[in-house]
Amino acid sequence: MILECRKFRFFYFRTSKIMTTCRRLEGQVAIVTAATKGIGLAIAERIGLEGASIVIGSRNQKNVDEAIQYLKSKGVKNAVGIAGNVSNTDDQKKLVDLAIEKFGRIDTLINNHGINPAFGHILDIEDRTWDKLFETNVKAGFQLTKLVHPHMKKNGGGNIIFNASIGAYRAPTGVAAYGVTKTALLGLTKALAQGLAGDNIRVNAIAPGIIKTKLSRALWDGADDSEQKAIDQMQIPLNRLGVPEECAGAVAFLVSKDASYISGETIVIAGGVDARL
């Protein structure tokens, strides 16, 4: 076996800077949903810097345009995007069609999207909120997988990644319904891994803990000790919160040939927090 990555340098700083000279994904095309900020943007940047052409999707065209500009400023050579609702089947098709139109193939799908529209006791969650949670957090990724499957099969294989959460293992206070949808993603990952193995399509997931993004800002960006309180509450052995680039590194590994014998697995990225179903 010849390792694809002849030269690899990885630096982590508290300022969230990552540099890499690794080029494991040359010639590949990747779709990344919800990729204009946070974990999604970090994933798009990382795999783009490793050589992949990037197709991003998000709700707001202005945010998409700004993300594309950012990616190119960081050295990602090929990046395009389109606005749309990931739960809308027409918009899903437009995203896939854009990848084929611009780059002629699809090798990787990263289902990074997710919503959490309600906070409160799980028994107080209304039916329409449950439906919205599952429609976006679970069903949309399944539908996108169905759309990209023929293209990956034609290429002789591919990779699909789901962004779950530590909440899939430990029901988070106030957002337990959200956690349930993420638990469902663990099962979906295993089911799809079995179902698509014959087409040489690997399916894996990541389960981030508290990552410093806009979505989690309320947990760590408040009083001077709010970040430490979040660390203590989650009992994080590494005694710090994560950054989006640390999720991106795991995804870059999973979609590369370095992970060619890994499928149906979920990597927990939570600073050592125990996670078991």
Contacts in CASP RR format, 6 or more apart in sequence:
PFRMAT RR
TARGET T0000
AUTHOR 0000-0000-0000
METHOD contacts of the structure
MODEL  1
MILECRKFRFFYFRTSKIMTTCRRLEGQVAIVTAATKGIGLAIAERIGLE
GASIVIGSRNQKNVDEAIQYLKSKGVKNAVGIAGNVSNTDDQKKLVDLAI
EKFGRIDTLINNHGINPAFGHILDIEDRTWDKLFETNVKAGFQLTKLVHP
HMKKNGGGNIIFNASIGAYRAPTGVAAYGVTKTALLGLTKALAQGLAGDN
IRVNAIAPGIIKTKLSRALWDGADDSEQKAIDQMQIPLNRLGVPEECAGA
VAFLVSKDASYISGETIVIAGGVDARL
3 258 0 8 1.000
4 23 0 8 1.000
4 24 0 8 1.000
4 256 0 8 1.000
4 257 0 8 1.000
4 258 0 8 1.000
5 22 0 8 1.000
5 23 0 8 1.000
5 24 0 8 1.000
5 256 0 8 1.000
5 258 0 8 1.000
7 21 0 8 1.000
7 22 0 8 1.000
8 20 0 8 1.000
8 21 0 8 1.000
8 22 0 8 1.000
9 19 0 8 1.000
9 20 0 8 1.000
9 21 0 8 1.000
9 22 0 8 1.000
10 18 0 8 1.000
10 19 0 8 1.000
10 20 0 8 1.000
11 17 0 8 1.000
11 18 0 8 1.000
11 19 0 8 1.000
12 18 0 8 1.000
12 245 0 8 1.000
12 246 0 8 1.000
14 240 0 8 1.000
16 212 0 8 1.000
16 243 0 8 1.000
16 244 0 8 1.000
16 245 0 8 1.000
17 245 0 8 1.000
18 46 0 8 1.000
18 245 0 8 1.000
18 248 0 8 1.000
18 249 0 8 1.000
20 46 0 8 1.000
20 49 0 8 1.000
20 50 0 8 1.000
22 50 0 8 1.000
22 252 0 8 1.000
23 50 0 8 1.000
23 51 0 8 1.000
24 50 0 8 1.000
24 51 0 8 1.000
24 252 0 8 1.000
24 256 0 8 1.000
24 257 0 8 1.000
24 258 0 8 1.000
25 47 0 8 1.000
25 48 0 8 1.000
25 50 0 8 1.000
25 51 0 8 1.000
25 52 0 8 1.000
25 108 0 8 1.000
25 252 0 8 1.000
25 255 0 8 1.000
25 256 0 8 1.000
26 50 0 8 1.000
26 51 0 8 1.000
26 52 0 8 1.000
27 51 0 8 1.000
27 52 0 8 1.000
27 53 0 8 1.000
27 107 0 8 1.000
28 47 0 8 1.000
28 51 0 8 1.000
28 52 0 8 1.000
28 53 0 8 1.000
28 107 0 8 1.000
28 108 0 8 1.000
28 255 0 8 1.000
29 52 0 8 1.000
29 53 0 8 1.000
29 55 0 8 1.000
29 99 0 8 1.000
29 103 0 8 1.000
29 104 0 8 1.000
29 105 0 8 1.000
29 106 0 8 1.000
29 107 0 8 1.000
29 108 0 8 1.000
30 44 0 8 1.000
30 47 0 8 1.000
30 48 0 8 1.000
30 52 0 8 1.000
30 53 0 8 1.000
30 54 0 8 1.000
30 55 0 8 1.000
30 106 0 8 1.000
30 107 0 8 1.000
30 108 0 8 1.000
30 109 0 8 1.000
30 110 0 8 1.000
30 255 0 8 1.000
31 55 0 8 1.000
31 56 0 8 1.000
31 57 0 8 1.000
31 95 0 8 1.000
31 96 0 8 1.000
31 99 0 8 1.000
31 106 0 8 1.000
31 108 0 8 1.000
31 109 0 8 1.000
31 110 0 8 1.000
31 144 0 8 1.000
31 148 0 8 1.000
32 40 0 8 1.000
32 43 0 8 1.000
32 44 0 8 1.000
32 47 0 8 1.000
32 54 0 8 1.000
32 55 0 8 1.000
32 56 0 8 1.000
32 57 0 8 1.000
32 110 0 8 1.000
32 112 0 8 1.000
33 40 0 8 1.000
33 56 0 8 1.000
33 57 0 8 1.000
33 58 0 8 1.000
33 86 0 8 1.000
33 95 0 8 1.000
33 110 0 8 1.000
33 111 0 8 1.000
33 112 0 8 1.000
33 113 0 8 1.000
33 140 0 8 1.000
33 141 0 8 1.000
33 144 0 8 1.000
34 40 0 8 1.000
34 57 0 8 1.000
34 58 0 8 1.000
34 86 0 8 1.000
34 112 0 8 1.000
34 113 0 8 1.000
34 114 0 8 1.000
35 41 0 8 1.000
35 43 0 8 1.000
35 44 0 8 1.000
35 54 0 8 1.000
35 56 0 8 1.000
35 57 0 8 1.000
35 58 0 8 1.000
35 67 0 8 1.000
35 110 0 8 1.000
35 112 0 8 1.000
36 56 0 8 1.000
36 57 0 8 1.000
36 58 0 8 1.000
36 60 0 8 1.000
36 63 0 8 1.000
36 64 0 8 1.000
36 66 0 8 1.000
36 67 0 8 1.000
37 63 0 8 1.000
37 67 0 8 1.000
37 213 0 8 1.000
37 214 0 8 1.000
38 211 0 8 1.000
38 213 0 8 1.000
38 214 0 8 1.000
38 215 0 8 1.000
38 244 0 8 1.000
39 112 0 8 1.000
39 163 0 8 1.000
39 208 0 8 1.000
39 211 0 8 1.000
39 213 0 8 1.000
39 244 0 8 1.000
39 247 0 8 1.000
39 248 0 8 1.000
40 110 0 8 1.000
40 112 0 8 1.000
40 163 0 8 1.000
40 244 0 8 1.000
40 248 0 8 1.000
41 67 0 8 1.000
41 70 0 8 1.000
41 71 0 8 1.000
41 244 0 8 1.000
42 243 0 8 1.000
42 244 0 8 1.000
42 245 0 8 1.000
42 247 0 8 1.000
42 248 0 8 1.000
43 110 0 8 1.000
43 112 0 8 1.000
43 244 0 8 1.000
43 247 0 8 1.000
43 248 0 8 1.000
43 251 0 8 1.000
43 252 0 8 1.000
44 54 0 8 1.000
44 56 0 8 1.000
44 67 0 8 1.000
44 71 0 8 1.000
44 76 0 8 1.000
44 79 0 8 1.000
45 70 0 8 1.000
45 71 0 8 1.000
45 74 0 8 1.000
45 76 0 8 1.000
45 248 0 8 1.000
46 245 0 8 1.000
46 248 0 8 1.000
46 249 0 8 1.000
46 251 0 8 1.000
46 252 0 8 1.000
47 54 0 8 1.000
47 108 0 8 1.000
47 110 0 8 1.000
47 248 0 8 1.000
47 251 0 8 1.000
47 252 0 8 1.000
47 255 0 8 1.000
48 54 0 8 1.000
48 71 0 8 1.000
48 76 0 8 1.000
48 77 0 8 1.000
48 78 0 8 1.000
48 79 0 8 1.000
49 74 0 8 1.000
49 75 0 8 1.000
49 76 0 8 1.000
50 252 0 8 1.000
50 256 0 8 1.000
51 77 0 8 1.000
52 107 0 8 1.000
52 108 0 8 1.000
53 77 0 8 1.000
53 78 0 8 1.000
53 79 0 8 1.000
53 102 0 8 1.000
53 103 0 8 1.000
54 71 0 8 1.000
54 76 0 8 1.000
54 78 0 8 1.000
54 79 0 8 1.000
54 80 0 8 1.000
55 79 0 8 1.000
55 80 0 8 1.000
55 81 0 8 1.000
55 82 0 8 1.000
55 95 0 8 1.000
55 98 0 8 1.000
55 99 0 8 1.000
55 102 0 8 1.000
55 103 0 8 1.000
56 64 0 8 1.000
56 67 0 8 1.000
56 68 0 8 1.000
56 71 0 8 1.000
56 79 0 8 1.000
56 80 0 8 1.000
56 81 0 8 1.000
56 82 0 8 1.000
57 64 0 8 1.000
57 81 0 8 1.000
57 82 0 8 1.000
57 83 0 8 1.000
57 84 0 8 1.000
57 86 0 8 1.000
57 95 0 8 1.000
58 64 0 8 1.000
58 67 0 8 1.000
58 83 0 8 1.000
58 84 0 8 1.000
59 83 0 8 1.000
59 84 0 8 1.000
59 85 0 8 1.000
60 83 0 8 1.000
61 82 0 8 1.000
61 83 0 8 1.000
63 83 0 8 1.000
64 81 0 8 1.000
64 82 0 8 1.000
64 83 0 8 1.000
67 81 0 8 1.000
68 79 0 8 1.000
68 80 0 8 1.000
68 81 0 8 1.000
71 79 0 8 1.000
72 79 0 8 1.000
78 102 0 8 1.000
78 103 0 8 1.000
80 98 0 8 1.000
80 102 0 8 1.000
81 98 0 8 1.000
82 94 0 8 1.000
82 95 0 8 1.000
82 98 0 8 1.000
84 91 0 8 1.000
84 94 0 8 1.000
84 95 0 8 1.000
85 91 0 8 1.000
86 92 0 8 1.000
86 113 0 8 1.000
86 136 0 8 1.000
86 140 0 8 1.000
86 141 0 8 1.000
86 144 0 8 1.000
87 135 0 8 1.000
87 136 0 8 1.000
87 139 0 8 1.000
87 140 0 8 1.000
89 143 0 8 1.000
92 140 0 8 1.000
92 143 0 8 1.000
92 144 0 8 1.000
92 147 0 8 1.000
93 147 0 8 1.000
95 144 0 8 1.000
96 106 0 8 1.000
96 144 0 8 1.000
96 147 0 8 1.000
96 148 0 8 1.000
96 151 0 8 1.000
99 105 0 8 1.000
99 106 0 8 1.000
100 106 0 8 1.000
100 151 0 8 1.000
105 151 0 8 1.000
105 154 0 8 1.000
105 155 0 8 1.000
106 148 0 8 1.000
106 151 0 8 1.000
106 152 0 8 1.000
106 155 0 8 1.000
107 152 0 8 1.000
107 155 0 8 1.000
107 157 0 8 1.000
107 158 0 8 1.000
107 159 0 8 1.000
107 255 0 8 1.000
108 158 0 8 1.000
108 159 0 8 1.000
108 160 0 8 1.000
108 161 0 8 1.000
108 255 0 8 1.000
109 144 0 8 1.000
109 145 0 8 1.000
109 148 0 8 1.000
109 159 0 8 1.000
109 160 0 8 1.000
109 161 0 8 1.000
110 160 0 8 1.000
110 161 0 8 1.000
110 163 0 8 1.000
110 251 0 8 1.000
110 255 0 8 1.000
111 140 0 8 1.000
111 141 0 8 1.000
111 144 0 8 1.000
111 145 0 8 1.000
111 160 0 8 1.000
111 161 0 8 1.000
111 162 0 8 1.000
111 163 0 8 1.000
112 161 0 8 1.000
112 163 0 8 1.000
113 136 0 8 1.000
113 137 0 8 1.000
113 140 0 8 1.000
113 141 0 8 1.000
113 163 0 8 1.000
114 136 0 8 1.000
114 137 0 8 1.000
114 163 0 8 1.000
115 132 0 8 1.000
115 133 0 8 1.000
115 136 0 8 1.000
115 137 0 8 1.000
115 178 0 8 1.000
116 133 0 8 1.000
116 175 0 8 1.000
116 178 0 8 1.000
116 215 0 8 1.000
117 129 0 8 1.000
117 132 0 8 1.000
117 133 0 8 1.000
118 125 0 8 1.000
118 126 0 8 1.000
118 129 0 8 1.000
118 133 0 8 1.000
118 175 0 8 1.000
118 177 0 8 1.000
119 174 0 8 1.000
119 175 0 8 1.000
120 174 0 8 1.000
120 175 0 8 1.000
121 174 0 8 1.000
121 176 0 8 1.000
122 171 0 8 1.000
122 174 0 8 1.000
122 176 0 8 1.000
122 177 0 8 1.000
122 180 0 8 1.000
125 177 0 8 1.000
129 177 0 8 1.000
130 177 0 8 1.000
133 177 0 8 1.000
133 178 0 8 1.000
133 180 0 8 1.000
133 181 0 8 1.000
134 181 0 8 1.000
134 184 0 8 1.000
137 178 0 8 1.000
137 181 0 8 1.000
137 182 0 8 1.000
137 184 0 8 1.000
137 185 0 8 1.000
138 181 0 8 1.000
138 184 0 8 1.000
138 185 0 8 1.000
138 188 0 8 1.000
141 162 0 8 1.000
142 188 0 8 1.000
142 192 0 8 1.000
145 160 0 8 1.000
145 192 0 8 1.000
145 203 0 8 1.000
148 160 0 8 1.000
149 196 0 8 1.000
149 199 0 8 1.000
149 201 0 8 1.000
152 158 0 8 1.000
152 199 0 8 1.000
152 201 0 8 1.000
153 199 0 8 1.000
153 201 0 8 1.000
156 199 0 8 1.000
156 200 0 8 1.000
157 199 0 8 1.000
157 200 0 8 1.000
157 201 0 8 1.000
158 200 0 8 1.000
158 201 0 8 1.000
158 202 0 8 1.000
159 201 0 8 1.000
159 202 0 8 1.000
159 203 0 8 1.000
159 204 0 8 1.000
159 254 0 8 1.000
159 255 0 8 1.000
160 192 0 8 1.000
160 196 0 8 1.000
160 201 0 8 1.000
160 202 0 8 1.000
160 203 0 8 1.000
160 204 0 8 1.000
161 203 0 8 1.000
161 204 0 8 1.000
161 205 0 8 1.000
161 206 0 8 1.000
161 251 0 8 1.000
161 254 0 8 1.000
161 255 0 8 1.000
162 185 0 8 1.000
162 188 0 8 1.000
162 189 0 8 1.000
162 203 0 8 1.000
162 204 0 8 1.000
162 205 0 8 1.000
162 206 0 8 1.000
163 185 0 8 1.000
163 205 0 8 1.000
163 206 0 8 1.000
163 208 0 8 1.000
163 247 0 8 1.000
164 182 0 8 1.000
164 183 0 8 1.000
164 185 0 8 1.000
164 186 0 8 1.000
164 189 0 8 1.000
164 205 0 8 1.000
164 206 0 8 1.000
164 207 0 8 1.000
164 266 0 8 1.000
165 178 0 8 1.000
165 179 0 8 1.000
165 182 0 8 1.000
165 207 0 8 1.000
165 208 0 8 1.000
165 209 0 8 1.000
166 207 0 8 1.000
166 208 0 8 1.000
166 209 0 8 1.000
166 210 0 8 1.000
166 234 0 8 1.000
166 268 0 8 1.000
166 270 0 8 1.000
166 273 0 8 1.000
166 275 0 8 1.000
167 178 0 8 1.000
167 179 0 8 1.000
167 182 0 8 1.000
167 183 0 8 1.000
167 207 0 8 1.000
167 209 0 8 1.000
168 179 0 8 1.000
168 182 0 8 1.000
168 183 0 8 1.000
168 185 0 8 1.000
168 186 0 8 1.000
168 207 0 8 1.000
168 266 0 8 1.000
168 275 0 8 1.000
168 277 0 8 1.000
169 183 0 8 1.000
169 207 0 8 1.000
169 268 0 8 1.000
169 275 0 8 1.000
169 276 0 8 1.000
169 277 0 8 1.000
170 273 0 8 1.000
170 275 0 8 1.000
171 179 0 8 1.000
171 180 0 8 1.000
172 178 0 8 1.000
172 179 0 8 1.000
182 207 0 8 1.000
183 277 0 8 1.000
185 205 0 8 1.000
186 205 0 8 1.000
186 207 0 8 1.000
186 266 0 8 1.000
186 277 0 8 1.000
189 203 0 8 1.000
189 204 0 8 1.000
189 205 0 8 1.000
189 264 0 8 1.000
189 265 0 8 1.000
189 266 0 8 1.000
190 264 0 8 1.000
192 203 0 8 1.000
192 264 0 8 1.000
193 202 0 8 1.000
193 203 0 8 1.000
193 204 0 8 1.000
193 263 0 8 1.000
193 264 0 8 1.000
194 264 0 8 1.000
196 202 0 8 1.000
196 203 0 8 1.000
197 263 0 8 1.000
202 254 0 8 1.000
202 259 0 8 1.000
202 260 0 8 1.000
202 262 0 8 1.000
202 263 0 8 1.000
202 264 0 8 1.000
203 263 0 8 1.000
203 264 0 8 1.000
204 254 0 8 1.000
204 259 0 8 1.000
204 262 0 8 1.000
204 263 0 8 1.000
204 264 0 8 1.000
204 265 0 8 1.000
204 266 0 8 1.000
204 267 0 8 1.000
205 264 0 8 1.000
205 265 0 8 1.000
205 266 0 8 1.000
205 267 0 8 1.000
206 247 0 8 1.000
206 250 0 8 1.000
206 251 0 8 1.000
206 254 0 8 1.000
206 266 0 8 1.000
206 267 0 8 1.000
206 268 0 8 1.000
206 269 0 8 1.000
207 266 0 8 1.000
207 267 0 8 1.000
207 268 0 8 1.000
207 269 0 8 1.000
207 270 0 8 1.000
207 275 0 8 1.000
208 242 0 8 1.000
208 247 0 8 1.000
208 269 0 8 1.000
208 270 0 8 1.000
209 234 0 8 1.000
209 242 0 8 1.000
209 268 0 8 1.000
209 269 0 8 1.000
209 270 0 8 1.000
209 271 0 8 1.000
209 273 0 8 1.000
210 216 0 8 1.000
210 219 0 8 1.000
210 220 0 8 1.000
210 230 0 8 1.000
210 231 0 8 1.000
210 234 0 8 1.000
210 236 0 8 1.000
210 241 0 8 1.000
210 242 0 8 1.000
210 270 0 8 1.000
211 241 0 8 1.000
211 242 0 8 1.000
211 243 0 8 1.000
211 244 0 8 1.000
211 246 0 8 1.000
211 247 0 8 1.000
211 269 0 8 1.000
212 220 0 8 1.000
212 241 0 8 1.000
212 242 0 8 1.000
212 243 0 8 1.000
212 244 0 8 1.000
213 244 0 8 1.000
219 226 0 8 1.000
219 230 0 8 1.000
220 226 0 8 1.000
220 227 0 8 1.000
220 230 0 8 1.000
220 241 0 8 1.000
221 227 0 8 1.000
227 241 0 8 1.000
230 241 0 8 1.000
231 239 0 8 1.000
231 240 0 8 1.000
231 241 0 8 1.000
234 270 0 8 1.000
234 273 0 8 1.000
235 273 0 8 1.000
236 270 0 8 1.000
236 271 0 8 1.000
236 272 0 8 1.000
236 273 0 8 1.000
237 271 0 8 1.000
237 272 0 8 1.000
237 273 0 8 1.000
238 271 0 8 1.000
238 272 0 8 1.000
240 271 0 8 1.000
242 269 0 8 1.000
242 271 0 8 1.000
246 269 0 8 1.000
247 269 0 8 1.000
250 267 0 8 1.000
250 269 0 8 1.000
253 259 0 8 1.000
254 262 0 8 1.000
254 267 0 8 1.000
268 275 0 8 1.000
END
